[in-house]
Amino acid sequence: MLSGGSRVSLASGETKTGIAVAAPRRKLVWPRPRLSYTGQLVLMLLPFVAGLLLLGIGPALAGLPLALTHYNLLRPPVFAGLANIQEMLGDQVFRRALFNTLFYIVVAVPLRLAGALLLAVLLAASVRGVVVFRGAVYLPTVIPDVAWALVWLWVLNPFHGPLNQMLGLFGLPGPLWLTGEWSSRVAIVLMLFWQLGEGFIICLAALAGVPRALLDQAAVDGSTAKQTFWRITLPVIAPVLLVLLARDTAASLKATAVPGLIFEPSTGMREGGFFLPNYIYETAFEYLRFGYASAMTWALYGLTALAIWVQFRMVQRWSVSVDGDD
């Protein structure tokens, strides 16, 4: 009560002495998810699956009936049956592009995987300064394709490039890397081999996941480092290597940006540097032959599936179970 007989009510958070105190805060309680753990995983994967269906699988399936037509975007598609497939069988440019693509898969993909695994084994130890070397291995992977192409244009220069100059120190002749058919193929392998940072990181993680108990037991049994790697480490990480091999194969079939930037149509572009995706793009968007390009695209899909199936069959005998189950 105040003087003069007037009364006031105490405000919330204020005591009779006139000192204000903070109102008690309510504890924020998040509602528990009603979905199971599997349901949550499915929910998080839905955006990726939706994008894959709309932007990947959907257009691929739409291109299948288009492969049986003659279509140039200017007129409605005309059914052609197996005419596009017959043309592929007799197309010399298609054969050369297919051979270049197969050569890159057979040579470059195993080399990239072996290089990534070797560097991961060498740099797996947690010693001082190893992060610098790990960063150096990963660095070429994040360099843009245009910058990477410019670097290799300088490296492969037949007159002033450091690669031919280094060969000259050993008395070896330096080839014309960007003009010859086979030298162009070797140049592409050299260019894209060093971009193995992603595989290197995956191999590092796989090596870290090898059960320590198996390695200790092998050491107790007198196994050498070489025997331990071939009989324990490699079989244990074989599933990871298989996934990495399949992923690198699929990615290599699309790795045409750097060759397309380096090789000109008048030189290596029509020889060792002309890949099947290059030919598909040229056929579709320069000559407006979308039916024939769709047929070649499905041939590329079949080549990818065949290469991955062969890799699965080759690596299956390496896989083992670390839990003691067959």
Backbone bond lengths (Angstrom), bond angles and torsions (degrees), N, CA, C in turn:
res aa  C-N    CA-C-N  psi(-1)  N-CA   C-N-CA  omega(-1)  CA-C   N-CA-C  phi
1 M - - - 1.468 - - 1.523 108.22 -
2 L 1.350 115.25 135.80 1.455 120.76 179.62 1.517 109.23 -99.08
3 S 1.316 114.64 165.97 1.471 119.47 178.20 1.517 109.03 -65.76
4 G 1.311 116.30 146.18 1.459 120.54 -178.11 1.500 111.51 96.25
5 G 1.316 116.66 -1.99 1.452 120.52 175.76 1.495 114.68 84.86
6 S 1.332 117.22 0.10 1.463 118.78 -179.94 1.515 109.32 -78.49
7 R 1.328 116.01 147.14 1.455 121.87 179.63 1.532 108.89 -118.44
8 V 1.271 116.38 144.25 1.465 122.11 173.97 1.520 106.99 -131.42
9 S 1.277 114.19 146.79 1.469 118.71 176.79 1.513 109.45 -89.57
10 L 1.311 115.18 147.97 1.465 120.16 179.73 1.516 109.68 -73.26
11 A 1.315 113.36 131.06 1.466 117.35 178.02 1.517 110.24 -72.77
12 S 1.314 114.33 160.79 1.466 119.01 178.81 1.510 109.53 -65.35
13 G 1.346 116.28 132.39 1.448 120.80 -179.46 1.501 113.07 85.62
14 E 1.364 119.42 11.01 1.458 121.23 -179.19 1.526 108.60 -125.67
15 T 1.317 116.02 132.38 1.460 121.29 -178.30 1.524 110.03 -86.71
16 K 1.354 116.04 174.19 1.448 120.85 179.31 1.516 112.24 -65.98
17 T 1.285 117.13 -22.27 1.474 120.09 179.74 1.514 112.10 -80.81
18 G 1.344 117.68 -4.81 1.468 120.18 179.06 1.508 113.63 90.15
19 I 1.341 119.27 2.75 1.471 122.05 -179.69 1.519 108.22 -91.04
20 A 1.318 115.65 124.71 1.461 120.53 -178.87 1.516 110.42 -79.76
21 V 1.290 115.92 138.28 1.468 121.45 176.76 1.522 107.83 -124.38
22 A 1.312 115.78 153.48 1.456 121.09 -178.77 1.511 110.51 -72.74
23 A 1.312 115.12 137.25 1.455 119.82 177.76 1.520 109.29 -69.19
24 P 1.291 118.72 143.66 1.475 120.42 179.60 1.524 110.90 -63.25
25 R 1.341 114.97 133.76 1.464 120.75 -179.61 1.521 110.29 -85.63
26 R 1.303 113.23 141.41 1.455 118.05 177.05 1.527 110.20 -80.80
27 K 1.279 116.13 138.31 1.453 121.35 -179.91 1.523 109.60 -74.59
28 L 1.346 113.86 127.30 1.465 119.14 -178.38 1.519 109.01 -79.19
29 V 1.266 116.39 119.28 1.464 121.99 -179.29 1.522 108.38 -113.03
30 W 1.339 115.30 118.42 1.455 120.54 178.73 1.529 109.18 -77.61
31 P 1.297 116.90 136.98 1.478 118.26 178.28 1.518 110.87 -66.33
32 R 1.287 115.89 139.93 1.457 120.20 178.88 1.530 110.50 -71.20
33 P 1.342 116.12 138.47 1.466 117.73 179.06 1.520 110.66 -66.14
34 R 1.301 114.98 137.04 1.452 119.91 179.36 1.515 112.44 -85.72
35 L 1.359 117.26 -15.96 1.454 120.83 -179.95 1.517 110.24 -80.63
36 S 1.303 115.85 151.39 1.458 120.69 173.48 1.527 109.57 -74.04
37 Y 1.325 115.13 173.36 1.457 118.76 179.98 1.527 110.97 -62.24
38 T 1.332 116.29 -40.88 1.468 119.63 177.35 1.520 110.97 -63.79
39 G 1.325 116.28 -39.51 1.459 119.08 177.72 1.516 112.61 -63.71
40 Q 1.334 116.23 -38.48 1.468 119.22 176.88 1.522 111.52 -63.70
41 L 1.337 116.53 -40.86 1.463 119.63 177.94 1.520 111.08 -62.93
42 V 1.324 116.27 -42.49 1.462 120.29 178.79 1.530 110.10 -63.02
43 L 1.319 116.82 -40.62 1.467 120.55 179.92 1.530 111.23 -63.33
44 M 1.332 116.80 -40.38 1.459 119.74 179.37 1.524 111.91 -71.19
45 L 1.326 117.58 -27.39 1.460 120.49 179.84 1.520 113.18 -82.87
46 L 1.334 116.87 -14.39 1.460 119.86 -176.28 1.532 113.66 -57.08
47 P 1.353 120.70 -44.75 1.478 118.51 178.92 1.527 112.81 -59.98
48 F 1.337 116.34 -40.52 1.465 118.58 179.08 1.524 111.10 -66.73
49 V 1.325 116.52 -44.02 1.463 120.13 -179.56 1.528 110.35 -63.76
50 A 1.332 116.91 -40.55 1.460 120.18 178.60 1.537 111.15 -62.91
51 G 1.331 115.80 -43.91 1.463 118.66 177.25 1.515 112.49 -64.46
52 L 1.345 116.64 -38.04 1.462 119.98 178.34 1.517 111.55 -64.61
53 L 1.333 116.09 -40.48 1.459 119.46 -179.88 1.530 111.88 -69.38
54 L 1.338 116.27 -42.61 1.465 120.12 -175.57 1.521 112.67 -77.26
55 L 1.324 117.25 -36.67 1.463 120.90 -172.78 1.521 114.03 -106.61
56 G 1.337 117.13 -12.48 1.453 119.79 -177.60 1.514 113.23 -118.46
57 I 1.317 116.39 -69.86 1.459 120.67 -175.15 1.527 111.23 -68.51
58 G 1.336 116.85 -39.92 1.458 119.77 -179.96 1.523 113.27 -59.31
59 P 1.329 119.11 -54.76 1.473 119.01 177.47 1.527 113.34 -61.61
60 A 1.342 116.83 -33.43 1.468 118.79 178.81 1.526 111.00 -64.47
61 L 1.326 116.46 -45.14 1.463 119.56 178.38 1.527 111.69 -67.19
62 A 1.328 116.45 -34.28 1.469 119.55 177.63 1.525 111.35 -66.77
63 G 1.330 117.02 -27.31 1.457 119.97 179.21 1.510 114.14 -78.32
64 L 1.350 117.86 -13.49 1.465 120.20 -179.50 1.526 112.20 -66.36
65 P 1.333 120.29 -52.26 1.474 117.24 175.95 1.526 112.88 -66.44
66 L 1.338 116.98 -26.24 1.464 119.38 178.65 1.521 111.23 -67.59
67 A 1.345 116.89 -25.25 1.461 120.41 179.32 1.522 112.54 -68.87
68 L 1.309 117.17 -14.60 1.464 121.39 179.97 1.519 111.98 -99.58
69 T 1.333 116.74 17.00 1.464 120.58 -176.78 1.524 110.56 -131.60
70 H 1.323 114.60 168.12 1.462 122.86 165.93 1.525 106.60 -104.21
71 Y 1.328 116.83 119.23 1.471 120.05 -173.34 1.522 108.78 -144.89
72 N 1.336 115.85 130.63 1.465 121.06 -178.04 1.524 113.23 -127.43
73 L 1.336 118.85 15.94 1.464 124.93 179.42 1.520 113.46 72.92
74 L 1.309 118.62 -16.49 1.454 121.39 -177.86 1.523 112.19 -96.01
75 R 1.319 116.40 -25.10 1.463 121.91 179.28 1.515 108.86 -130.26
76 P 1.305 118.46 159.88 1.463 120.46 177.28 1.528 111.14 -61.37
77 P 1.330 117.29 152.39 1.469 120.02 179.13 1.526 111.87 -61.72
78 V 1.306 115.10 142.80 1.462 122.43 178.16 1.516 107.83 -115.78
79 F 1.324 116.59 124.70 1.460 120.43 -177.66 1.529 109.70 -62.92
80 A 1.347 115.02 131.00 1.462 120.55 -177.36 1.517 112.52 -123.45
81 G 1.321 118.16 -1.77 1.457 119.71 179.30 1.516 111.36 67.72
82 L 1.329 115.79 -129.90 1.468 121.85 -179.08 1.526 112.60 -98.19
83 A 1.325 115.91 21.31 1.472 119.06 -177.53 1.529 111.56 -64.07
84 N 1.338 116.97 -38.64 1.470 119.07 -179.95 1.526 111.64 -66.40
85 I 1.326 116.80 -37.02 1.469 119.90 178.20 1.517 110.19 -67.43
86 Q 1.319 117.61 -41.56 1.461 120.44 177.39 1.530 110.96 -62.92
87 E 1.314 116.59 -37.68 1.468 119.32 177.92 1.527 111.03 -66.34
88 M 1.327 116.99 -37.39 1.466 119.99 178.13 1.522 111.68 -60.95
89 L 1.318 116.39 -40.74 1.460 120.29 -177.61 1.525 112.35 -64.10
90 G 1.330 116.97 -28.07 1.455 120.13 179.95 1.516 114.62 -104.85
91 D 1.319 117.98 5.71 1.465 122.59 -176.87 1.531 109.42 -86.31
92 Q 1.321 117.02 114.54 1.458 121.27 -179.44 1.525 111.70 -68.24
93 V 1.314 117.45 -37.01 1.465 120.32 179.25 1.526 110.28 -66.38
94 F 1.336 116.32 -39.13 1.466 120.00 177.00 1.525 110.78 -63.19
95 R 1.307 117.64 -42.22 1.470 120.82 179.40 1.524 111.30 -62.50
96 R 1.320 115.99 -42.28 1.467 118.62 -179.81 1.523 111.18 -67.51
97 A 1.321 117.21 -42.62 1.465 120.18 178.28 1.528 110.56 -64.42
98 L 1.334 117.25 -38.66 1.460 120.60 178.45 1.524 111.12 -66.04
99 F 1.334 117.15 -41.43 1.462 120.03 178.46 1.523 111.23 -64.09
100 N 1.326 117.31 -41.86 1.466 120.03 178.13 1.519 111.30 -62.27
101 T 1.335 116.60 -39.79 1.460 120.42 179.07 1.519 111.02 -65.59
102 L 1.346 116.81 -44.52 1.466 120.33 178.50 1.525 111.51 -64.48
103 F 1.317 116.74 -38.75 1.465 120.15 179.06 1.523 110.67 -62.00
104 Y 1.314 116.33 -41.61 1.459 119.22 -179.85 1.527 110.95 -66.62
105 I 1.340 117.35 -40.76 1.460 119.86 -179.59 1.521 111.04 -65.06
106 V 1.341 116.53 -44.89 1.464 120.61 -175.20 1.528 111.41 -69.75
107 V 1.326 117.12 -35.53 1.475 120.12 -174.83 1.525 111.44 -95.08
108 A 1.321 117.74 -51.95 1.465 120.54 -169.53 1.522 112.82 -75.87
109 V 1.334 117.75 -40.56 1.471 119.68 -175.59 1.530 111.70 -63.72
110 P 1.339 120.29 -49.59 1.479 118.41 176.24 1.522 113.19 -61.80
111 L 1.341 116.85 -35.72 1.469 119.18 178.99 1.524 110.90 -65.44
112 R 1.312 117.37 -41.38 1.467 120.60 179.21 1.525 111.03 -64.79
113 L 1.331 116.38 -41.32 1.461 119.41 179.63 1.525 110.94 -67.40
114 A 1.342 116.70 -43.89 1.464 119.64 178.65 1.524 111.27 -64.21
115 G 1.333 117.04 -39.84 1.456 119.75 177.94 1.505 112.91 -65.28
116 A 1.338 116.49 -41.25 1.463 119.80 178.57 1.519 111.11 -64.65
117 L 1.337 117.10 -41.59 1.469 120.23 179.90 1.522 111.07 -68.12
118 L 1.327 117.36 -41.19 1.466 120.15 179.81 1.523 110.88 -63.14
119 L 1.319 117.17 -46.05 1.464 119.72 179.07 1.522 111.54 -65.59
120 A 1.325 117.41 -34.99 1.466 120.24 177.85 1.526 110.57 -65.66
121 V 1.326 117.81 -40.08 1.462 120.75 178.32 1.527 110.64 -65.64
122 L 1.340 116.25 -40.92 1.465 119.74 -178.65 1.522 112.37 -70.23
123 L 1.324 117.21 -32.39 1.464 121.48 -175.25 1.521 112.90 -107.30
124 A 1.333 117.57 17.06 1.468 120.13 -179.12 1.519 112.13 -77.25
125 A 1.331 117.35 -24.94 1.462 120.17 -177.68 1.523 110.62 -69.77
126 S 1.308 116.29 138.62 1.472 122.14 179.66 1.519 109.28 -87.86
127 V 1.316 115.80 80.31 1.459 121.84 178.44 1.524 108.64 -114.92
128 R 1.297 114.52 166.48 1.462 119.50 -176.87 1.521 110.56 -67.01
129 G 1.308 116.35 131.64 1.454 122.31 177.31 1.515 114.95 86.38
130 V 1.345 118.16 -0.98 1.460 119.09 -177.18 1.525 111.28 -69.39
131 V 1.337 117.74 -25.04 1.462 120.07 -179.63 1.526 111.31 -65.56
132 V 1.314 117.02 -27.75 1.468 119.90 178.01 1.521 110.15 -65.90
133 F 1.322 116.73 -44.39 1.458 120.46 179.96 1.525 110.91 -69.95
134 R 1.321 117.38 -35.81 1.462 119.59 176.07 1.521 111.16 -63.04
135 G 1.322 115.95 -41.74 1.456 119.52 176.96 1.517 112.76 -63.79
136 A 1.350 116.33 -36.96 1.464 120.22 178.55 1.518 111.28 -65.87
137 V 1.330 117.67 -35.89 1.463 120.70 178.28 1.527 110.40 -68.07
138 Y 1.327 117.10 -38.51 1.462 120.73 -176.40 1.533 112.55 -79.96
139 L 1.313 117.99 -21.49 1.467 121.71 -173.18 1.525 114.05 -56.21
140 P 1.347 120.92 -45.65 1.478 118.38 -178.61 1.520 114.21 -60.35
141 T 1.328 117.78 -21.83 1.458 120.19 -178.22 1.527 111.98 -69.54
142 V 1.322 117.99 -30.52 1.468 121.35 -175.87 1.522 112.36 -94.58
143 I 1.321 118.37 0.03 1.461 120.60 177.85 1.528 108.78 -75.56
144 P 1.322 119.52 131.19 1.470 121.09 179.47 1.525 111.87 -59.15
145 D 1.324 115.28 152.79 1.462 120.37 -176.18 1.523 111.95 -61.47
146 V 1.327 117.18 -38.06 1.468 119.39 -179.01 1.527 110.26 -64.73
147 A 1.327 117.45 -45.89 1.465 120.41 178.43 1.522 111.32 -64.06
148 W 1.328 116.09 -40.08 1.470 119.48 178.71 1.529 111.26 -63.49
149 A 1.329 117.27 -39.86 1.459 120.53 177.89 1.524 111.32 -64.91
150 L 1.325 117.71 -40.54 1.461 120.41 178.90 1.529 111.26 -65.01
151 V 1.325 116.78 -38.60 1.465 120.00 177.74 1.525 110.92 -61.50
152 W 1.330 116.51 -44.59 1.461 119.42 -177.38 1.522 112.33 -76.67
153 L 1.315 118.47 -23.22 1.464 119.12 170.43 1.515 111.08 -61.84
154 W 1.322 116.62 -35.60 1.465 120.75 176.61 1.529 110.98 -76.06
155 V 1.323 117.74 -41.87 1.467 120.54 -178.24 1.523 110.95 -64.24
156 L 1.331 117.16 -39.44 1.462 121.28 -175.05 1.517 113.15 -92.95
157 N 1.313 117.57 9.29 1.466 119.63 176.34 1.527 109.71 -60.35
158 P 1.345 118.18 123.47 1.469 119.05 -173.48 1.527 114.13 -68.88
159 F 1.329 118.14 -18.08 1.461 120.71 -175.81 1.524 112.53 -106.04
160 H 1.315 117.21 -40.66 1.459 120.37 -175.42 1.529 113.03 -120.49
161 G 1.305 118.10 2.90 1.454 120.70 -178.02 1.514 112.69 -72.44
162 P 1.316 118.79 145.22 1.469 121.13 -179.12 1.520 113.28 -65.94
163 L 1.324 119.14 -26.10 1.461 120.16 -178.78 1.522 111.20 -67.67
164 N 1.322 118.03 -47.68 1.469 120.61 177.76 1.520 111.61 -68.51
165 Q 1.319 117.51 -33.51 1.459 119.18 176.15 1.525 111.13 -65.57
166 M 1.314 117.51 -37.54 1.453 120.89 177.29 1.530 110.90 -67.09
167 L 1.343 116.24 -40.00 1.463 119.00 176.35 1.522 111.32 -64.19
168 G 1.346 116.53 -34.80 1.454 119.86 178.73 1.519 112.87 -65.26
169 L 1.332 118.66 -28.71 1.462 121.12 177.47 1.523 112.00 -64.04
170 F 1.332 116.92 -27.54 1.462 121.35 178.45 1.525 112.69 -98.57
171 G 1.336 116.04 11.09 1.455 119.79 178.85 1.507 114.87 75.65
172 L 1.339 118.08 18.21 1.458 122.20 -178.86 1.519 109.80 -99.21
173 P 1.326 117.99 138.90 1.470 119.86 178.65 1.523 111.15 -72.34
174 G 1.302 116.10 138.71 1.464 120.81 178.38 1.511 110.91 -88.43
175 P 1.319 118.77 122.02 1.473 120.47 -178.43 1.524 111.91 -74.84
176 L 1.323 114.74 165.71 1.461 121.35 172.46 1.533 106.98 -84.75
177 W 1.317 115.81 90.92 1.456 121.19 -168.14 1.511 113.44 -60.36
178 L 1.310 118.43 -36.54 1.461 121.40 -169.04 1.515 114.07 -99.26
179 T 1.323 118.25 4.65 1.464 120.07 -177.15 1.517 113.10 -118.83
180 G 1.324 118.19 -32.14 1.457 120.27 -179.61 1.519 112.17 -79.29
181 E 1.343 115.41 156.91 1.456 119.58 -177.75 1.522 111.36 -68.86
182 W 1.331 117.78 -53.87 1.465 120.38 -177.87 1.517 111.71 -75.81
183 S 1.330 117.10 -34.53 1.467 118.55 177.54 1.523 111.10 -65.36
184 S 1.334 117.24 -31.43 1.468 120.02 176.59 1.522 110.75 -66.11
185 R 1.331 116.92 -40.36 1.462 120.01 178.55 1.529 111.08 -63.95
186 V 1.337 116.13 -43.87 1.469 119.33 178.17 1.525 110.68 -64.77
187 A 1.334 117.20 -37.34 1.466 120.76 179.22 1.525 111.20 -63.13
188 I 1.327 117.42 -39.16 1.465 120.12 179.01 1.514 110.26 -64.92
189 V 1.336 117.32 -41.60 1.465 120.60 177.67 1.525 110.43 -61.12
190 L 1.329 116.87 -42.24 1.466 120.35 179.13 1.526 111.24 -64.76
191 M 1.314 116.43 -40.65 1.466 120.04 -176.89 1.522 112.07 -65.21
192 L 1.320 116.19 -46.12 1.461 120.34 -172.23 1.516 113.60 -92.35
193 F 1.335 117.58 -6.29 1.462 120.07 179.50 1.528 111.23 -66.04
194 W 1.316 116.88 -38.07 1.464 120.62 -171.85 1.517 113.57 -76.12
195 Q 1.306 117.98 -10.74 1.466 120.03 177.80 1.534 109.46 -89.50
196 L 1.332 115.13 66.90 1.457 121.60 -176.73 1.528 112.41 -117.61
197 G 1.327 116.60 21.76 1.456 120.16 -176.07 1.519 113.78 -62.51
198 E 1.332 117.37 -40.69 1.457 119.68 -179.25 1.519 111.30 -65.14
199 G 1.333 116.64 -44.55 1.457 119.61 176.37 1.514 112.49 -63.50
200 F 1.311 116.52 -34.72 1.464 121.10 177.81 1.522 111.36 -63.58
201 I 1.326 117.55 -44.14 1.467 121.12 179.13 1.532 110.77 -64.47
202 I 1.336 116.59 -41.57 1.463 119.67 179.87 1.524 110.94 -65.75
203 C 1.315 117.19 -39.69 1.462 120.18 178.03 1.530 111.02 -66.43
204 L 1.318 117.34 -37.38 1.468 119.77 175.70 1.529 110.99 -60.45
205 A 1.326 116.46 -44.89 1.460 119.93 179.22 1.525 111.51 -65.30
206 A 1.329 117.10 -37.47 1.464 120.01 179.20 1.525 111.27 -66.55
207 L 1.319 116.85 -40.32 1.472 119.57 178.65 1.526 110.92 -66.13
208 A 1.332 116.44 -36.14 1.462 119.05 178.02 1.528 112.06 -68.44
209 G 1.333 117.58 -20.83 1.446 120.88 -179.25 1.517 115.25 -90.06
210 V 1.325 117.45 -0.52 1.468 119.94 177.25 1.529 108.66 -68.73
211 P 1.333 118.79 127.05 1.475 120.32 -177.81 1.530 112.05 -57.86
212 R 1.309 114.67 128.33 1.466 119.69 -178.94 1.528 111.72 -65.04
213 A 1.331 117.13 -28.56 1.458 120.09 -179.28 1.527 111.52 -62.98
214 L 1.335 116.94 -37.37 1.461 119.69 178.13 1.520 111.45 -65.59
215 L 1.326 116.99 -42.58 1.464 120.13 179.42 1.522 111.57 -65.88
216 D 1.335 116.70 -40.34 1.477 119.66 178.51 1.526 111.08 -65.93
217 Q 1.327 116.41 -40.05 1.462 119.25 179.21 1.519 110.82 -65.36
218 A 1.328 117.13 -38.81 1.461 120.13 177.50 1.527 111.23 -64.27
219 A 1.338 116.91 -39.52 1.463 120.04 178.01 1.521 111.39 -65.17
220 V 1.337 116.37 -38.36 1.467 119.55 178.21 1.524 110.89 -65.27
221 D 1.327 116.65 -35.58 1.466 120.95 179.96 1.521 113.17 -77.98
222 G 1.335 117.27 -0.96 1.461 120.52 177.33 1.511 114.88 86.82
223 S 1.325 117.48 19.65 1.460 120.59 179.95 1.523 110.41 -73.55
224 T 1.326 116.27 137.17 1.460 120.51 176.01 1.525 110.17 -76.96
225 A 1.320 115.91 169.64 1.463 120.14 179.78 1.531 111.16 -62.63
226 K 1.326 116.80 -38.61 1.462 120.31 178.93 1.521 111.34 -65.89
227 Q 1.333 116.97 -44.47 1.463 120.40 178.90 1.528 111.40 -65.09
228 T 1.308 116.58 -38.82 1.470 119.94 179.20 1.519 110.89 -63.81
229 F 1.320 116.19 -40.11 1.464 118.72 -178.95 1.520 110.50 -67.64
230 W 1.325 118.87 -47.61 1.452 121.13 -173.96 1.526 112.88 -74.01
231 R 1.335 117.06 -31.73 1.467 119.75 -172.80 1.534 113.59 -102.36
232 I 1.326 117.42 -15.18 1.467 119.46 -179.06 1.526 111.00 -124.05
233 T 1.329 116.59 -60.59 1.461 120.10 -173.83 1.526 111.96 -62.42
234 L 1.321 116.56 -50.76 1.464 119.46 -176.88 1.530 113.20 -63.66
235 P 1.351 119.89 -45.33 1.477 117.81 176.20 1.521 113.48 -63.06
236 V 1.340 117.77 -33.80 1.468 119.47 -178.41 1.531 110.79 -68.77
237 I 1.315 117.63 -40.48 1.462 120.42 -177.93 1.528 112.14 -90.33
238 A 1.338 118.01 5.06 1.468 120.79 -178.50 1.519 113.01 -57.58
239 P 1.348 120.46 -42.55 1.481 117.73 177.52 1.519 113.43 -59.82
240 V 1.318 117.05 -37.52 1.467 119.96 178.15 1.525 110.14 -66.72
241 L 1.324 116.63 -42.04 1.460 120.09 178.44 1.520 111.21 -63.99
242 L 1.314 116.33 -35.48 1.455 119.95 178.93 1.527 111.13 -64.63
243 V 1.322 116.38 -45.92 1.466 119.83 177.80 1.526 110.36 -62.97
244 L 1.319 116.29 -41.24 1.462 120.08 179.35 1.524 111.01 -65.55
245 L 1.339 116.86 -38.44 1.464 120.78 178.76 1.523 111.06 -65.48
246 A 1.328 116.30 -43.04 1.463 119.69 178.92 1.526 110.97 -66.12
247 R 1.316 115.87 -41.27 1.464 119.56 179.71 1.527 110.94 -64.89
248 D 1.344 116.99 -42.04 1.457 120.61 -179.12 1.524 110.92 -68.60
249 T 1.327 117.09 -33.61 1.461 119.92 176.80 1.521 111.03 -64.04
250 A 1.335 116.02 -48.24 1.467 119.43 179.13 1.524 111.44 -62.99
251 A 1.355 116.38 -39.57 1.464 119.20 -179.90 1.526 111.48 -69.95
252 S 1.341 116.91 -34.27 1.463 120.10 -178.51 1.517 111.95 -68.97
253 L 1.326 116.55 -29.27 1.463 119.25 177.06 1.527 112.18 -67.97
254 K 1.326 116.63 -15.17 1.466 120.76 177.18 1.521 112.24 -108.52
255 A 1.339 117.28 0.96 1.466 120.71 -175.90 1.520 110.12 -81.57
256 T 1.311 116.07 69.81 1.460 120.97 -178.23 1.524 112.55 -115.60
257 A 1.328 118.02 1.94 1.465 119.80 -176.92 1.524 110.88 -67.83
258 V 1.339 116.58 -49.86 1.469 119.89 -178.21 1.521 111.46 -65.36
259 P 1.343 120.67 -48.79 1.475 118.49 175.65 1.517 113.41 -59.48
260 G 1.333 116.88 -37.26 1.455 118.79 179.05 1.513 113.32 -66.55
261 L 1.343 117.20 -28.59 1.459 120.73 178.18 1.528 112.26 -79.85
262 I 1.314 117.67 -26.54 1.462 121.18 -173.83 1.520 112.18 -92.21
263 F 1.333 116.58 -50.51 1.456 119.72 -171.75 1.512 110.88 -85.32
264 E 1.314 115.52 134.21 1.450 122.20 179.08 1.526 109.56 -92.88
265 P 1.333 117.42 152.98 1.461 118.91 -179.83 1.513 114.20 -59.42
266 S 1.330 117.95 -27.17 1.456 120.25 -177.05 1.520 112.79 -82.62
267 T 1.348 117.62 -9.10 1.467 119.33 -178.30 1.518 110.36 -122.50
268 G 1.303 116.70 -108.72 1.454 120.73 -174.31 1.501 114.53 -77.08
269 M 1.327 118.12 -12.66 1.459 119.43 -176.25 1.516 111.07 -63.39
270 R 1.324 117.86 -31.38 1.442 121.75 178.73 1.528 112.07 -94.08
271 E 1.311 116.76 1.19 1.458 119.28 -178.58 1.523 109.27 -115.24
272 G 1.331 116.84 -110.64 1.447 119.82 -175.05 1.510 114.59 -76.21
273 G 1.335 118.40 -15.01 1.452 120.73 -176.18 1.515 114.72 -101.21
274 F 1.335 117.33 11.52 1.460 121.14 -177.67 1.518 108.72 -103.97
275 F 1.343 116.75 110.06 1.454 122.15 -177.18 1.527 110.12 -99.46
276 L 1.331 114.58 166.48 1.454 120.23 -178.77 1.534 112.65 -61.53
277 P 1.330 120.65 -43.33 1.479 118.59 175.52 1.525 113.11 -60.51
278 N 1.346 117.28 -33.84 1.459 119.38 175.70 1.529 111.14 -60.98
279 Y 1.325 115.56 -43.72 1.462 120.21 -179.32 1.527 111.20 -67.39
280 I 1.336 117.22 -38.19 1.461 120.66 177.92 1.528 110.53 -62.70
281 Y 1.327 116.17 -46.07 1.470 119.85 179.60 1.530 110.73 -62.57
282 E 1.312 117.10 -43.96 1.458 120.69 -178.94 1.521 111.17 -64.10
283 T 1.325 116.64 -42.24 1.465 120.59 -179.08 1.524 111.45 -65.36
284 A 1.333 116.99 -40.19 1.461 120.71 -175.47 1.527 112.29 -77.27
285 F 1.325 117.63 -48.00 1.462 120.10 -167.95 1.521 113.85 -102.51
286 E 1.313 118.23 -10.96 1.465 119.93 174.33 1.519 111.96 -103.77
287 Y 1.336 116.02 -38.38 1.465 120.09 -179.34 1.526 112.47 -105.56
288 L 1.340 117.97 -2.72 1.467 123.59 176.69 1.530 111.98 55.96
289 R 1.320 116.10 38.18 1.468 120.78 176.35 1.527 107.71 -105.47
290 F 1.310 115.79 75.81 1.451 120.57 -173.11 1.530 112.24 -73.06
291 G 1.309 118.09 -28.73 1.455 119.70 176.90 1.521 111.79 -66.03
292 Y 1.322 116.60 -46.89 1.468 120.85 178.48 1.519 110.83 -66.84
293 A 1.325 117.30 -38.08 1.464 120.23 177.84 1.528 110.92 -65.21
294 S 1.324 118.60 -36.91 1.462 121.23 177.25 1.521 110.98 -65.35
295 A 1.320 116.67 -39.80 1.460 119.64 177.45 1.530 111.05 -62.64
296 M 1.327 117.68 -41.78 1.465 119.93 177.47 1.525 111.59 -68.32
297 T 1.330 116.63 -32.33 1.465 119.61 177.29 1.518 111.27 -63.75
298 W 1.327 116.85 -41.65 1.460 119.27 177.51 1.523 111.79 -70.00
299 A 1.322 117.34 -29.46 1.464 119.39 171.85 1.525 110.41 -64.64
300 L 1.328 116.80 -36.81 1.460 120.80 176.33 1.522 111.01 -66.68
301 Y 1.333 117.63 -39.51 1.469 120.60 175.83 1.528 110.46 -60.41
302 G 1.318 116.13 -44.94 1.462 119.46 179.10 1.512 112.48 -63.26
303 L 1.337 116.49 -38.65 1.460 119.91 177.09 1.518 111.40 -63.92
304 T 1.318 116.98 -40.63 1.466 120.93 178.25 1.518 111.11 -63.36
305 A 1.335 116.76 -46.68 1.468 120.30 -179.97 1.526 111.11 -63.12
306 L 1.333 117.24 -40.47 1.460 120.33 179.64 1.527 111.44 -65.30
307 A 1.324 117.02 -42.80 1.462 120.18 -179.76 1.531 111.15 -63.88
308 I 1.338 117.21 -41.71 1.463 120.19 179.83 1.524 110.90 -68.20
309 W 1.344 117.49 -37.49 1.468 120.58 178.18 1.528 110.90 -63.56
310 V 1.322 116.95 -42.72 1.470 120.51 177.74 1.523 110.73 -62.33
311 Q 1.308 117.38 -40.14 1.462 120.71 178.98 1.528 110.93 -65.61
312 F 1.314 117.81 -40.06 1.464 120.77 176.90 1.521 110.50 -60.81
313 R 1.310 117.36 -43.44 1.459 120.75 -179.28 1.528 112.00 -65.78
314 M 1.313 117.34 -33.81 1.465 120.85 -178.15 1.522 112.11 -76.02
315 V 1.315 118.23 -32.39 1.456 121.39 -173.17 1.526 112.13 -95.47
316 Q 1.331 117.70 -11.77 1.456 120.31 -176.64 1.523 112.58 -58.94
317 R 1.305 118.02 -35.36 1.464 120.61 -176.71 1.528 112.30 -71.86
318 W 1.338 118.47 -10.26 1.464 120.86 179.37 1.513 112.58 -88.03
319 S 1.313 117.39 -24.42 1.465 120.16 -170.91 1.522 110.68 -69.22
320 V 1.341 116.21 138.43 1.438 122.11 178.40 1.533 107.66 -134.57
321 S 1.325 115.93 169.55 1.458 121.66 176.83 1.511 108.85 -109.48
322 V 1.306 116.36 131.35 1.457 120.42 -179.27 1.524 111.43 -89.99
323 D 1.322 117.48 -2.13 1.441 121.08 -179.50 1.526 113.16 -98.52
324 G 1.323 115.77 -2.03 1.442 119.69 -179.98 1.508 114.20 88.26
325 D 1.345 118.01 2.22 1.468 122.00 177.56 1.505 109.62 -94.74
326 D 1.341 115.98 149.36 1.453 119.87 177.87 1.519 110.12 -81.62
